[in-house]
Structures are given as C-alpha cells and as structure tokens.
Amino acid sequence: MKKVVLAILALVITTSTLTSCKEAAKKAEDAAEATENAMEEAGEDLKEAGEEAMDKAKEMGDDMKETGEKAMDSIKAAGEGAMDKAKEMGDDAMDKAKEMGDDAMDKAKEMGDDAKDAMDKAGDDMKKKANEMAKKAEEATKDH
C-alpha cells in the first residue's frame, strides 16, 4: 500500500513539474515572439525616420537651388558687366548649396544605416537570448 501511495505521489509531482516546465517554455517562446515583433516594428519606424530625413535634406537642397536660381535672375537684370562676376558667385553658391545638400543626404543616410545596423544587432541579440531561454526551458523540461 505504501508503495502505491508513493508511486501516485511521484506521478503527481512529475506531472505538475512537467506541466510547469511546458508553461515556462511556452511563456519564453511567447516572449521571444513578442520581442521579435517589437524589433521589427522599431526597425520599420527607424527606416521611416531615415527616409523622412533624406526627404527633408533633398527639400532643403531644392530650396537652396531655387534661391540660387532666383539670385541668378536678379543678377542678370543688374547688367552685363556685373553679370560675369555674379555668375561666378552664383555658381559658387550653387556648388556650396549642392555640396551642403549632398553632405546632408550623406549624413542622413549614414544615420539611417547606423540606426538600422544597431536595430539589426539588437534584434539578433534578442533572438539569441530568446533562443537561449527556449533551449534552457526545453532542457529543464527534458530533465523533469
């Protein structure tokens, strides 16, 4: 009789431990999935922000170009003698505006790339941690 009671007790303990381990593994899996989804959303948000920054930089470059063109039109009206010198200045201004626009675009792209790389690394790290947690949960389930 004692052996039967002990066997039943051992069966109950084993069953509850196995259920608990399965629940822990499921929770770890759910957490990993939620983390992955959050990382994907954050990556999309960063991509959008980078694209918006690039659009703003392009807009700024276009505005500077338009301003330079307007300045050129005004200078042409001022006369032929001053026009050569003004054209030179306008060209320099256009070059500077283009250079500034290009620099702004490069910086925005670099920032977007850096942000994407950071998010990719964070996502990889989170996936690695989630996989480790799932593996530990699986090992714990196997042990019980």
C-alpha positions as CSV (number, residue, x, y, z in Angstrom):
1,M,0.0,0.0,0.0
2,K,2.8,2.3,0.9
3,K,4.5,1.7,-2.5
4,V,1.2,2.6,-4.3
5,V,0.8,5.8,-2.4
6,L,4.5,6.8,-3.1
7,A,4.1,5.9,-6.8
8,I,1.0,8.0,-7.1
9,L,2.7,10.9,-5.2
10,A,5.7,10.6,-7.5
11,L,3.4,10.6,-10.6
12,V,1.6,13.7,-9.4
13,I,4.8,15.6,-8.7
14,T,6.3,14.6,-12.0
15,T,3.1,15.6,-13.9
16,S,2.9,19.0,-12.2
17,T,6.6,19.7,-12.8
18,L,6.3,18.7,-16.5
19,T,3.2,21.0,-16.9
20,S,5.1,23.8,-15.2
21,C,8.1,23.4,-17.4
22,K,5.9,23.3,-20.5
23,E,4.2,26.5,-19.4
24,A,7.6,28.2,-18.8
25,A,8.8,27.1,-22.3
26,K,5.6,28.4,-23.9
27,K,6.0,31.7,-22.0
28,A,9.6,32.0,-23.2
29,E,8.5,31.3,-26.7
30,D,5.7,33.9,-26.5
31,A,8.2,36.5,-25.1
32,A,10.7,35.8,-27.9
33,E,7.9,36.2,-30.5
34,A,6.8,39.5,-28.9
35,T,10.4,40.7,-28.8
36,E,10.9,39.9,-32.4
37,N,7.7,41.7,-33.4
38,A,8.7,44.8,-31.4
39,M,12.1,44.8,-33.0
40,E,10.6,44.6,-36.5
41,E,8.3,47.5,-35.7
42,A,11.1,49.6,-34.3
43,G,13.2,48.8,-37.4
44,E,10.3,50.0,-39.6
45,D,10.0,53.2,-37.6
46,L,13.7,53.9,-37.9
47,K,13.6,53.2,-41.7
48,E,10.7,55.7,-42.0
49,A,12.5,58.3,-39.9
50,G,15.6,57.9,-42.1
51,E,13.5,58.3,-45.3
52,E,11.9,61.4,-43.9
53,A,15.3,62.9,-43.0
54,M,16.5,62.2,-46.5
55,D,13.4,63.8,-48.0
56,K,13.9,66.9,-45.8
57,A,17.5,67.1,-46.8
58,K,16.5,66.9,-50.5
59,E,13.8,69.5,-50.0
60,M,16.4,71.8,-48.3
61,G,18.8,71.3,-51.3
62,D,16.0,72.1,-53.8
63,D,15.1,75.2,-51.8
64,M,18.7,76.3,-51.8
65,K,18.9,75.6,-55.6
66,E,15.7,77.7,-56.2
67,T,17.1,80.5,-54.1
68,G,20.3,80.4,-56.1
69,E,18.4,80.5,-59.3
70,K,16.4,83.5,-58.2
71,A,19.6,85.2,-57.3
72,M,21.0,84.5,-60.7
73,D,17.9,86.0,-62.4
74,S,18.2,89.2,-60.3
75,I,21.9,89.5,-61.1
76,K,21.3,89.1,-64.8
77,A,18.9,92.0,-64.7
78,A,21.5,94.2,-63.0
79,G,23.7,94.4,-66.1
80,E,26.2,92.7,-68.3
81,G,29.4,94.0,-66.6
82,A,28.4,92.7,-63.1
83,M,26.9,89.6,-64.6
84,D,30.2,87.7,-65.1
85,K,31.2,88.2,-61.5
86,A,27.8,87.5,-60.2
87,K,27.6,84.3,-62.3
88,E,30.8,83.2,-60.7
89,M,29.4,83.9,-57.3
90,G,26.1,82.2,-58.2
91,D,28.0,79.1,-59.4
92,D,30.0,79.0,-56.2
93,A,26.8,79.4,-54.2
94,M,25.2,76.6,-56.2
95,D,28.2,74.4,-55.7
96,K,28.1,75.1,-52.0
97,A,24.4,74.5,-51.8
98,K,24.8,71.2,-53.7
99,E,27.7,70.3,-51.5
100,M,25.7,71.1,-48.4
101,G,22.7,69.1,-49.7
102,D,24.9,66.2,-50.6
103,D,26.5,66.3,-47.2
104,A,23.1,66.4,-45.5
105,M,21.9,63.5,-47.6
106,D,25.1,61.5,-46.8
107,K,24.8,62.2,-43.1
108,A,21.1,61.3,-43.1
109,K,21.8,58.1,-45.0
110,E,24.7,57.3,-42.6
111,M,22.5,57.9,-39.6
112,G,19.8,55.7,-41.1
113,D,22.3,53.0,-41.8
114,D,23.8,53.2,-38.3
115,A,20.3,53.0,-36.8
116,K,19.4,50.1,-39.0
117,D,22.7,48.3,-38.0
118,A,22.0,48.9,-34.3
119,M,18.5,47.6,-34.6
120,D,19.7,44.6,-36.6
121,K,22.2,43.8,-33.9
122,A,19.7,44.4,-31.1
123,G,17.3,42.1,-32.9
124,D,19.9,39.4,-33.4
125,D,20.9,39.7,-29.7
126,M,17.2,39.5,-28.6
127,K,16.7,36.4,-30.9
128,K,19.8,34.8,-29.5
129,K,18.6,35.5,-25.9
130,A,15.2,34.1,-26.7
131,N,16.7,31.0,-28.3
132,E,18.8,30.5,-25.2
133,M,15.8,30.9,-23.0
134,A,13.8,28.4,-25.1
135,K,16.7,26.0,-25.0
136,K,17.0,26.2,-21.3
137,A,13.3,25.7,-20.9
138,E,13.5,22.7,-23.2
139,E,16.4,21.3,-21.2
140,A,14.5,21.9,-18.0
141,T,11.5,20.0,-19.5
142,K,13.7,17.1,-20.5
143,D,15.3,16.9,-17.0
144,H,11.8,16.5,-15.4
